[in-house]
Amino acid sequence: IGPQGVAVNRTAEQAQVLSSAMAPDWRLLVEGPQPYAIGLADLEGLAAAEARYPITCVEGWSRQASWRGLRLLDLVERAGGNADSSVRVVSLESAGWPFSQSMITGAQLERALLATHLNGERLNLDHGYPLRLIAPSRPGVLNTKWLARIEVRRGERPVQHAAREFPQFCDAETDAFSRLLGVHVQRLATLAHGDHVCTTFVPTTEGSTR
């Protein structure tokens, strides 16, 4: 059993965040249509939500725990997002660690906390002080610790973000359709251009205007 009655998969020392997580000028940056920041002094007054969620580790153990903190959805809405937003949470930990950030959407977003307290005590450093994500039905490595930043994408799912970052995939898919069908096809809407669906015009015969 680790600190505060819950085992730890990755310590602050292993994550190399000892100094940055304890910095008195730490702030959580919330990026979105209406960006803002939250400082250490703000956390205690805002941390009013409580939940009982387990930490479920990919190593095979799980332990139920009591959490207190801020409702993530409240922060998302303040930034101009909503329950349909996709949200990226980013750790102070180096991007070299594959789980230094994670995406959260849908029902998990609606129930997630940004935790300041664990089992009635202020978060231990190894459990993610000053602030960590905790949400139900989510592997422990995706309950990101030592938070530095939240990125809110209003009404957008992760696949839309990926499509915008790599629009060449949409072009390649269009070319593949054309080669496979032996006709010229045309994209009418794509995720890469901000549409909510991909729509492709495929003529029934070469030269058809339908």
Residue pairs with C-beta under 8 A, 6 or more apart in sequence:
1 7
2 8
2 126
2 127
3 124
3 126
3 127
4 65
4 118
4 119
4 121
4 123
4 124
4 127
5 63
5 65
5 119
6 55
6 63
6 65
6 118
6 119
6 127
7 55
7 57
7 61
7 63
8 126
8 127
9 57
9 58
9 59
9 140
9 141
10 145
11 126
12 18
12 21
12 125
12 126
12 129
12 146
15 91
15 92
15 93
15 94
15 97
15 145
15 146
16 93
16 94
17 91
17 92
17 93
17 146
18 125
20 26
20 92
20 146
20 148
21 92
21 125
21 129
21 130
21 146
22 125
22 129
24 40
25 39
26 39
26 40
26 130
27 37
27 38
27 39
27 40
28 37
28 38
28 39
28 114
28 131
28 147
28 148
28 149
28 150
29 35
29 37
29 148
29 149
29 150
30 36
30 37
30 38
30 75
30 78
30 79
30 149
30 150
30 152
31 79
31 149
31 150
31 151
31 152
32 76
32 79
32 80
32 81
32 85
32 151
32 152
32 153
32 154
33 79
33 80
33 81
33 152
33 154
34 78
34 79
34 80
35 79
36 78
36 79
38 46
38 75
40 130
43 70
43 116
43 130
43 131
44 116
46 70
47 68
47 69
47 70
47 116
47 117
48 68
48 70
49 68
49 69
49 70
49 71
49 113
50 66
50 67
50 68
51 66
51 67
51 111
51 113
51 134
52 64
52 65
52 66
52 67
53 64
53 65
53 67
53 113
53 134
53 135
53 136
54 62
54 63
54 64
54 65
54 136
55 62
55 63
55 65
55 134
55 140
55 143
56 62
56 138
56 139
56 140
57 139
57 140
57 141
58 139
58 140
58 141
65 118
65 119
66 118
66 119
66 120
67 113
67 115
67 117
67 118
67 134
68 113
68 115
68 116
68 117
69 113
69 114
69 115
69 116
69 117
69 131
69 134
70 113
70 114
70 116
71 112
71 113
71 114
72 87
72 104
72 109
72 112
72 113
72 114
72 133
72 135
72 150
73 83
73 109
73 110
73 112
75 114
75 150
76 82
76 85
76 87
76 109
76 150
76 152
79 150
79 152
80 152
80 154
81 87
81 152
81 153
81 154
81 155
82 154
82 155
83 109
83 110
84 154
84 155
85 105
85 109
85 152
85 153
85 154
85 155
85 156
86 103
86 104
86 105
86 153
86 156
86 157
86 158
86 160
86 161
87 103
87 104
87 105
87 109
87 150
87 151
87 152
87 153
88 101
88 102
88 103
88 150
88 151
88 153
89 101
89 102
89 103
89 104
89 133
89 144
89 147
89 149
89 150
90 100
90 101
90 144
90 147
90 148
90 149
90 150
90 151
91 97
91 100
91 101
91 144
91 145
91 146
91 147
91 148
92 146
92 147
92 148
93 100
93 145
93 146
94 100
95 101
99 141
99 142
99 144
100 144
101 144
102 133
102 142
102 143
102 144
103 158
104 112
104 133
104 135
104 138
104 142
105 157
105 158
108 135
108 136
108 137
108 138
109 135
111 135
111 136
112 133
112 134
112 135
113 133
113 134
113 135
114 131
114 132
114 133
114 134
114 147
115 123
115 128
115 131
115 132
115 133
115 134
116 122
116 123
116 130
116 131
117 123
118 124
118 127
122 129
123 129
123 130
123 131
123 132
127 145
128 144
128 145
128 146
128 147
129 146
130 146
130 147
131 146
131 147
132 143
132 144
132 145
132 146
132 147
133 142
133 143
133 144
133 145
133 147
134 143
135 143
153 160
153 161
159 191
160 191
160 194
160 196
163 169
163 170
163 190
163 191
163 192
164 191
164 192
164 194
166 192
167 190
167 192
167 193
169 192
170 187
170 190
170 191
170 192
170 198
174 185
174 186
174 187
174 200
177 185
177 200
177 202
178 184
178 185
181 202
182 206
183 202
183 203
183 205
183 206
184 203
184 206
185 200
185 201
185 202
185 203
186 200
186 201
187 198
187 199
187 200
187 201
188 199
188 200
188 201
189 195
189 197
189 198
189 199
190 198
191 197
191 198
203 209
203 210
204 210
